Structures are given as structure tokens and as C-alpha cells.
């Protein structure tokens, strides 16, 4: 595990334009183990621990602006002029936000199990979501207990016991302070009206059984973007790239023209 500007990351493979992976709320670099193992045979793959995760220092405040700025600083410090951003869930939201703020630093986008805005337009939905996610912690539950309840609910039928165990382990390691901060950040996301301004080649990958980022929502996103393609992974839930590593990698390799 490497460390740069207080962000920890795993960095494998070699290529001029790296693939930078951005994980979800309950994830870390291990969320991209299938991609680190396979895609790094053909390209440079960097899995980044977002601020507050996996030894990365938490920033304050945690907003999409500060997360995008931190990613910008990381690319500068790593000497990376342009990158392919592969984001899952809130990592995909960060990728979208970054591409809008710093379009010149993005080569292509790969959005996995993510949406262009959080939930509905009604503030009461956001309030209910925050209460549902934070109330168990307020009641004294640990992140491990929360992970054991939450992870099985968001995966699809093809998720193996190993996939579920790995996802539970990743979420269990998220510090409480980080989890609270990132949840409160999540509900502020809204780039719905900005999608049409993203001209980068974009690959959207949805899980058939994902209720957090429904396939119909992601397919609509692809139609609103000028240079995007939608892919459905049957049997997968929200953790698409982990549950269906081989299928996800095949889509990404074709999109990036990797491996001949």
C-alpha cells in the first residue's frame, strides 16, 4: 500500500493513461480486487482509498467539491496528466463531479452502479435515508454489525459467499466518523442537469438486481450523455465489479481496447 498526499492506494501495471478506481461508501481498495488482478495485466490500475478510508486521512468538510479537489491534487502529485476514472456507487458520483470540474484531466469514464443524483427531489426522502443509515450507529451498533446486515441486501443472486464476506470485511473497516461524513455528503449529490455536458467516452455498467442504482436509471443516464454506452450485468446487484468481476473486466477491456 502506497501513500501520497495522505491518500493510500494500490498501484499495479504500466500504461501512459492509468485507470483510477474510486470505491463506494462501504468499500476500499479491496473492492476492486478483480480489476487490480486482471486489468493490471494490460494497463496501469490504481485503486484509491478515498479520504477517511484504508489509512487515508479524512478531510473536512467532506463534500463533492473537496473530494474532487483531493483527487485533482492526487493526480498532480502522482504526475498523472489524464486518467480513466472507474467509479462505483459514490465513487462514480465523484468521477462524474470530477469530470465536470476538471474535464481536461479525464480521458474516459467508467461508471458502475451509480446515479447522476441522489434519490428523489424531495428533502423528506433525504432525511429518511439519513435516519435509516445513521440511527443504528446512534443506537450503538458497530460497523461490523451494520455490514453484516447491509451487504447481503445489496448484492445479487450471483454473489458468492466469498464476495459477500469480502464486502462485509471492507465495510467493517470503515471508521464511524468517515461513514457519517460520507453519508451526509452522498445526499447532497445532484449532477442530473449536467450529464449532457460530459463529452468524454463513457461506459455505464449496471447490475440487474441493483436497487440503489437501478439499471433503468443508468440506461437513461447513458441516453442523456453524448458519448456513452450502457451495459447490463445479469444476476449482479450493487457491487457489480466485485460480484461479477469477469463480466465487468470484459466490458472494461473492450471499452478501453485492452488485450488485443
N, C-alpha and C positions, 0 to 999 in steps of 0.2 A: 504494500500500500504506500503510495507516494503522497506528498503533501506540498501544496503550493498555495500561497496567499491564504492560509488557514482552511483550505479545502482539500480533503483527502480523495484519492481517486486510484483506479487501476487503469493501466495503460499498456496495451499489447498490440503487436503487429506494426506494420510500416506502410504509410502512403502519404501522398502530398496533402490530401484533404481528409482529415480524420472524421470518424463517426463518434460524436459525443453523446453519450446516453444519459438521460435525465429521468430519475425514478419517481414513483408515486409516493403518496403520503405515508404508507406503511412499508416502504421499501428502503433499499440501499444499493450499493454496487452489486450485491449478490442477485438482485432482481434481474440482472442482465447476464447471468452466468451462461445461458445458452448462446447469447450473442458474443460474449467475450471468447468463448471456446471455439466457435465456428467462424464467425465473421473476421476474426483477427488473423485467420489464415490468408485472407485476401486483402485486408485493409487495416489501417490503424484504428483501433477501437478504444475509446476512453470512457469508462463508466465513472461518473462523478457522484460523490456523496454531496447532496445539497446541504446548505448551511444548517448545522444542528444535527446532522446525521453522520454516523460512522466515523466520528472523530473530527468532522468539520466543525468549525466554530459557528455558533448561532449568531445571526446578525439581528440588529434591532433598528427600526421595526422590520418585520417580515412582510414585505409587500411584493407584488409582481414587479414593480419598478426596481426595488432593491435586489431582488433575485436576478433580474435581467442584468443589472449593473454588475453584480458579482460575477455572473457568467462572462460578461464582457471583460472584466478585469482578469479572470482566469485565462481566457483565450490570449489576452495580451501577454500575461506572464509566461504562458507556455509557448509563445511565439507562433500562435496559430492565427493566420490571417482570415481564413474562411473554414467553416466546418459544416458537415452534415449533422443536423440535430435530430436525434431519435428520442422522443419523449413519450413516456407512458403516464396516463392519468394526469395528475397535476404537473408532472414533468413535461407532458405535451402542451399544457397551458403555458408553462414557462417558455417552451420553444416557440409557440405562437407569438407570445408577447415580445420575445427577443427579436423574432424575425420582423416584427412591425417597428420596433425601436431602432434596430441595427441591421437593416436588410443587407447591407454590404458585407456583413460578416457571415452570412449564411449561404451555403451552396445549395443544399436541398433540405427538405423537411420530411421526417417520418413520424407520423402521429399515431400512437397506439392507444386504444381505449381512452380517448379524451374527447372533450367538447369545447366549443368556442365560447361558452358562457356557463356559469354555474347555475344549475337548477332552473327554476321558474323566475318570472319577473316580479313575483310577489315577495315582499320583505318577510311576510309571515312564514314562508317556506324556509327562508334562510334561518330565521330564529328557531324554527322547529328542528332543523338539521343540526344546528349548533348544540341545542339542548340534548338531542338524542346522542350525539357523539361525545359530548363532554360530561353529561350527567353521570355516567358510570364511573368516570375518573373522580368526579366530585364526591361520589359515594364511597370511594376508597379502593376501587378495583385497580389492579396493576395493568400495565401494558400487555403483559403476557396473557392475563385473563381476557382482556379485550381482544387480543389477536386470536386466541383460540375460539372465540365466539364469532368474530367478524370475518376472518379469512374464508372459512368454509361456505359462507353466504355469498361471496362474490366470485367464486370460481365456477367453471362449467363442469359438465359431466366427464370431460376428458382429462381433467386434472388428476394427476397421480397422487398417491399418499405422500410421496417424496416432494412433489411440487408444493403440496399444502403445508407440509412440515417446514420446508424452506421458507415459504412466505410467512408462516407463523413466527419462525425464528427471527426473520428480518424485522417484522413489526414489533416483536417483543423487545428489540434492542433500541427502539426509538425513545429518546428521553421524553418525559412528560412535558417539559417546557417546550420542546420542539414540536410535539404533536399538537399542543394547544395553539401555538403560534401559527402553524401551517394550516390548521383547520380554519382559524379565523381569517387567514389570508385567502384560502380557497373560495369562500363565499363572496368575495369581492370581485371575482373574475368575470369580465364581460368584454369579449372582443367580437361579439356577434356581427356588429356592423362593419368590422374592419377586415373580414375574411377576404373580400373581393380585392383588397389592396395587396394581398400576398401573391406575388407572381412567381415565387420560387417553385420549381418542380416539387410536388408534394405527394407523398404516399400515405393514405389513411388505412389503417388496419383495425377492424372491429371484431369483437368476439360475438358469436351468435347469441350467447346467453348473458351478455353484459347488460345489466340494468342500470349501471352508473353512467355508462356512455353507450347508449343503445345504438345498434347497427343502423337503424333508420336515421338517427340523428347524425351519425358520422357520414352516411351516404349523402345526406342533404348538404353537409359541410362541403363535401367534395364537389358538388354541383355549383356551390357558391364561389369556389376558388377557380381562378382562370387556368391553372395548370396542375390539376390534381386528379388522382386516380384512387378509387375505393376498392378495398379488398375485404371479404368476409371470411373469417376462420370458423368453420363449423365446429360445434362442440365446446368452444372456448368461452370463458367468462371474461371478467375484467382484467385478469392478469395474463393477457393474451400471449405476450412474448415469453413468459415463463411456462405457462400451461402447454403451449403449442410452439415450442422452441424451433423445431424443424420446419414447420409450416411458415412461421414468421421469418425465419432466416432465408427460406427460399424466396419469399416475396421481396425481402430487402435486397438479396443478392441480384435478383432480376432488375429491380428498380435502380440499383447502383452499378449495374453491369459488372458484377464481381464474379470471378471464377470462370470466365470464358463463356 
